[in-house]
Amino acid sequence: MAGKFLDSYDLPITCPKCSNEFNKKVRELNTNPNIACPSCGQLITVDMKKINREIKKMEESVKKAGFRLR
């Protein structure tokens, strides 16, 4: 799971059916990666394993650069 620092990050999502763009918080998607498009209702499953791997890489890069995450 992603670090708490980015849990409140809004992840942009584009519906594959209607191309509607909307945001969901990483925290919400970690709880339930299956979401419905608010425009057309299309079920979308977000690959949170992949997202969390990328977030972890970002966090490690920030730490290596000498910054602290809160």
C-alpha positions, 0 to 999 in steps of 0.5 A: 500500500502507498505511504500515507503521504500520497494517500490523499493524492487525487488520481486522475481516471479516464473512463474507457467507455465514455472518456469522462475524466474524474479523480479518486483519492489513492486512499479510496482506491486502496480500499476499493479499486472497483469504481463506476464512472460517474457519467456512464456507470462503466465499471473500472478496475484500477490496478492498485498494485501497479499504482502503489509500486510507482508511488513507492518508487516516487517516495524513495526518489524523494527520500534519496534527494534528501527531502522528508515526507510527512 
